[in-house]
């Protein structure tokens, strides 16, 4: 287990609304000291541009700007307080059309992969093993290697075909974790709702965090 915890994560961002979830998740993984391979689809970059006002480069090498924009949206300071700066090489970003990267091969070991947010088109491509970019190829790799694959769809309502794709992926071993935040943890602002989803992803990855107050804690009961 200790060796597994040293393995890198793959974080993919696609063209569904909810870019702030991805920005906050990337920040949380970094602060936890997790090495991340980051890939953003073309549509994902468009959504980030629209929702966070950040024009990411094709290889997402300017990912720090996305994190800062997410913090601004959540009305947080530009930089995390009392948090050590991550090593410069903690995040490795890739172009979405580059198949000559480690994460395109099953021989490269990872701890798991998260697609957050996950678009309907991405769901369909993975569900039918018809990868059209590095995001979908890396997801197929995680399925075939029986590694953790977490998909965070946000679109609503959901069509029958999308439900069938989700069922197909669940049966193949993926975890479907919709961006549907709970309200039982003492919600006061937008950050609490975003952090709820981030916390659920971190739980699935078995990574320690302090994003939310858990159900049954004294603080949650008092807030209730």
C-alpha positions in Angstrom: 0.0 0.0 0.0 2.8 2.4 0.8 4.4 1.8 -2.6 1.0 2.3 -4.3 0.7 5.7 -2.5 3.9 6.8 -4.2 2.5 6.2 -7.6 1.3 9.1 -9.7 -2.3 10.0 -10.4 -3.9 10.9 -13.8 -6.2 13.9 -13.8 -8.1 14.6 -17.0 -10.4 17.6 -17.6 -13.0 17.5 -20.4 -15.7 19.7 -21.8 -18.5 19.5 -19.2 -19.4 22.5 -17.1 -17.8 22.6 -13.7 -14.1 23.6 -14.3 -13.8 24.8 -10.7 -14.1 21.2 -9.5 -11.1 20.3 -11.5 -9.1 23.3 -10.4 -9.8 22.6 -6.7 -9.1 18.9 -7.1 -5.8 19.5 -8.7 -4.8 21.9 -5.9 -5.9 19.4 -3.3 -3.8 16.6 -4.9 -0.8 18.8 -5.1 -1.1 19.9 -1.4 -1.3 16.2 -0.5 2.0 15.7 -2.2 0.6 13.5 -5.0 2.3 13.5 -8.4 -0.2 14.3 -11.1 -0.2 13.7 -14.9 -2.6 16.3 -16.2 -4.3 16.3 -19.6 -7.1 18.7 -20.7 -9.2 18.1 -23.8 -9.8 20.8 -26.3 -13.4 21.2 -25.1 -12.1 21.2 -21.6 -9.9 24.2 -22.4 -12.9 26.0 -23.9 -14.9 25.4 -20.7 -12.0 26.6 -18.5 -11.7 29.7 -20.7 -15.5 30.4 -20.3 -15.9 29.6 -16.6 -12.5 30.5 -15.1 -11.4 33.1 -17.7 -8.1 31.3 -18.2 -6.8 30.5 -21.6 -4.7 27.3 -21.0 -2.0 26.3 -23.4 -2.5 23.1 -25.4 -0.3 21.2 -23.0 -1.8 22.8 -19.9 1.7 23.7 -18.7 0.2 26.9 -17.2 -2.0 24.9 -14.8 -1.1 27.2 -11.9 -3.2 29.9 -13.5 -6.3 27.6 -13.4 -5.7 26.9 -9.7 -5.5 30.6 -9.0 -8.6 31.3 -11.0 -10.5 28.6 -9.1 -9.4 30.2 -5.8 -10.6 33.6 -7.0 -14.0 32.1 -7.9 -14.3 30.5 -4.4 -13.2 33.8 -2.9 -10.0 32.4 -1.4 -6.6 34.1 -1.3 -4.5 33.7 -4.4 -2.2 31.2 -2.7 -3.1 28.6 0.0 -2.3 29.7 3.5 0.3 27.8 5.6 0.9 25.3 2.8 4.3 24.3 1.5 4.9 25.1 -2.1 4.9 21.9 -4.2 8.0 20.7 -6.0 8.2 22.1 -9.5 8.0 18.7 -11.0 5.0 17.5 -9.2 2.6 18.1 -12.1 3.4 16.7 -15.6 1.0 18.1 -18.2 0.4 16.6 -21.7 -1.3 17.6 -24.9 -4.6 15.8 -25.5 -3.4 14.6 -28.9 -0.1 13.2 -27.7 -0.2 9.4 -27.5 3.6 9.2 -26.9 3.2 9.8 -23.2 3.6 7.4 -20.3 -0.1 7.4 -19.4 -1.1 6.1 -22.9 0.4 2.7 -22.0 -0.6 0.1 -19.5 3.0 -0.6 -18.7 3.2 2.8 -16.9 2.0 2.3 -13.3 -0.4 4.7 -11.8 -2.5 5.0 -8.6 -5.6 5.7 -10.6 -7.3 8.2 -12.9 -10.0 10.9 -12.4 -11.9 12.6 -15.2 -13.3 15.7 -13.6 -15.6 17.0 -15.0 -16.4 14.2 -17.4 -18.5 15.1 -20.5 -21.1 12.9 -22.2 -18.9 12.5 -25.3 -16.0 11.3 -23.1 -18.3 8.8 -21.4 -19.4 7.5 -24.7 -15.9 7.2 -26.1 -14.7 5.2 -23.1 -17.8 3.1 -22.8 -17.4 1.9 -26.4 -13.6 1.6 -26.4 -13.4 4.2 -29.2 -10.8 6.5 -27.9 -10.4 9.7 -29.9 -7.8 11.5 -27.7 -5.4 10.9 -24.8 -8.0 11.3 -22.1 -10.1 8.4 -23.5 -7.1 6.3 -24.3 -5.7 6.7 -20.7 -9.2 5.8 -19.3 -9.3 2.7 -21.4 -5.8 1.8 -20.1 -7.0 2.1 -16.5 -10.0 -0.1 -17.3 -8.1 -2.9 -19.0 -5.4 -2.8 -16.3 -8.1 -3.0 -13.6 -7.0 0.3 -12.0 -9.2 2.9 -10.3 -11.0 5.0 -12.8 -13.3 7.8 -11.3 -15.6 9.6 -13.6 -17.3 12.9 -12.5 -20.2 13.7 -14.8 -22.1 16.9 -14.2 -24.6 17.2 -17.0 -28.3 17.1 -16.0 -30.8 15.8 -16.9 -29.4 12.6 -18.3 -30.7 10.8 -21.4 -31.3 7.0 -21.5 -28.3 6.6 -23.8 -26.0 8.4 -21.3 -27.4 6.3 -18.4 -26.6 3.2 -20.5 -23.1 4.4 -21.0 -22.7 5.0 -17.3 -24.1 1.5 -16.5 -21.7 0.0 -19.0 -18.7 1.8 -17.4 -19.8 0.9 -13.9 -20.1 -2.8 -14.9 -16.6 -2.5 -16.4 -15.2 -1.3 -13.1 -15.3 2.5 -13.2 -16.6 4.6 -10.3 -19.4 7.0 -11.3 -19.2 10.0 -9.0 -21.6 12.7 -10.2 -20.9 16.3 -9.3 -24.0 16.4 -7.0 -22.8 17.9 -3.7 -24.5 17.2 -0.4 -25.7 19.8 2.0 -25.3 18.0 5.4 -21.8 19.2 6.2 -22.6 22.8 7.2 -22.7 24.5 3.8 -22.0 28.3 4.1 -20.6 29.2 0.7 -19.7 27.9 -2.8 -16.4 26.5 -1.6 -18.2 24.0 0.7 -20.2 22.6 -2.2 -17.1 22.3 -4.4 -15.0 20.8 -1.6 -17.7 18.2 -1.0 -17.1 16.7 -4.4 -13.3 17.0 -4.1 -13.5 15.2 -0.8 -15.5 12.3 -2.2 -12.9 11.9 -5.0 -10.1 12.0 -2.5 -11.9 9.4 -0.4 -12.1 7.1 -3.4 -8.4 7.5 -3.9 -7.6 6.8 -0.3 -5.8 10.1 0.1 -6.0 12.0 3.4 -7.7 15.4 3.3 -9.5 17.9 5.5 -11.9 19.3 2.9 -15.2 18.8 4.7 -16.6 17.9 8.1 -17.9 14.4 7.9 -21.3 13.1 8.8 -21.6 12.3 12.5 -18.9 14.7 13.6 -19.7 17.1 16.5 -19.3 20.1 14.3 -21.7 18.8 11.7 -24.3 18.0 14.3 -24.0 21.4 15.9 -24.4 23.1 12.5 -27.5 21.0 11.8 
